Amino acid sequence: MNAIRSSVSALAVVLALFGSSAAAQSSLLDRWYTAMFDVNRVAIAELLADDATIRLEDLGVTQSKAEFLEALEEWEDIVKTANFAWQLEEGAAVDEATATALVCYQFPDKELMIREIFAFRDGKIISTAQSTAADSCDDF
């Protein structure tokens, strides 16, 4: 009986840790996407580690934090006419070091779903790799 209790207790601890990691990353990503959609440069800069890299796989581009922040001027024009929604990818691992999000971008003339894989350190984003997951948000 004690062995069963110990196993149940251990399982509860693991689930609580997983839940707290998922909640922590979800909170960080919520702040990230809010800052991105609002083009809040100060918040974006605070969420990115100084050595962060941003990889846009579809374009074959990798940017440093400074390069990414400079490119936000162009992004600001794009977001004015778009709608966005994001969620953690179902079935993908979420822990204190990684998370994967799906983002639905709806533009006036098209929509697409992007997969963004994040790496974290000390509550900051140290890398993100972005690639197209689908040409529509039907499965979002």
N, C-alpha and C positions, 0 to 999 in steps of 0.2 A: 504494500500500500504506500509506504514511504517513497519507494522508487517511482511509482506512478505520480505521486504528488510532486516529486522533484522534477520529473519530466514535464509535467504540466506547467510548473513554475518556470522552468527553463524556456519552454515554448512561449509562454506569456512575455518573458523578458525579451526574447528575440523579436516577437511581433511588435512589442512596444518600441524597441530600438528601430526596427524597420519603419514603423509608422512615424516615429519622430524624425527620422532621416528624410522620408518622403515628404512630410509636412514642412520640414526646414527647406528642402530644395524647392518645393512648390511655392513657398513664400518668397524665396529669393528669385525664382523665375517669374512670379507674379510682379515683383518690383521691376525686374528686367524688362518684361514685355510692356508694362505700363510706361516705363521710361522710354522704350523704343517707339511706342505708338504715339507718345506725346513729344518725342524728340527732345527729351530732357537731358541735355549734355552733361550737366553736373551729376545727376543720378547715374547715368551710364558710366561715367568716368569712375565714380565711387564703387560701382558694382564689378568693374573689371580690375583684375590684378595688374600691377605695373608691367609685368612680363606676359600679359595675355596675348593670345593669337586668335584671330578670327579667320576661319577658312571658308571661303565660298566655293565649294567643290564644283558646282556647275560652271563656274567662270574660270576655274583654275587659279584663283587668287587667294593668297594668304596675307592678312594685314596685321600689323602690330596695333597695339592700343591707340597710339598716336595717329596712325594712318586711318584707323576705323573712325575715330572721333572727327578727323578732317573730312571724311566722306559723308558725314551726317547732313551736310548742307544739301547735297543731292537727294538724300533720303527724305529730307523734310518736304521737298516738292512732291515726292511720290506719295507720301502718307496722307496728304491733304484730300485725295480722292479715293481712298481705299478704306475698307473695313477689315478688321483682324479679329481672330479668336485663336486661343491656344489651349492645349491640354497636354498633360504628361502622356506619353505613348503607352497604351495598355500593353502589359506583358514585358515591357522593357525594364531593365534593372534601374532602381533608384536607391542611391545610398549617399553617404556624406561626400563621396568623390565624383559621382557621375549621375546624370539624368538625361533622358531623351524626351524631347517635346515635339509635338506636331503642331504646326501653325497653319491656319487657313488664311490666305490672303485673297481678298475679294476686291478686284479692281473694276472700273467701269466696263472694260471690254473683255475681261477674263478673270478666272480664279485659279489658284493652285495651292497645293498643300506641300509644305516644306517640313522636312525632318531636321531637327537641330539637336546635335549631341553635345552635351556640356561636360566639362571637367571643372571641379571646384577645389579650392584650397583655402582654408581659413575664412570661409564665408564669402569668398570672392570667386568670380569666374576666371579660370586660368586659360580655358580654351573653349571654342565652340566650332563645330564643323556643320555646315548647312548644305543640304542637297534637296532636290525636288523629290518628293515622295509620290505625288500624283498630279495630274493635270487638272484636277477638279477637287472640290471639297466634299464630294458625295459621301465618302466613307468617314468623314470627320465626326 
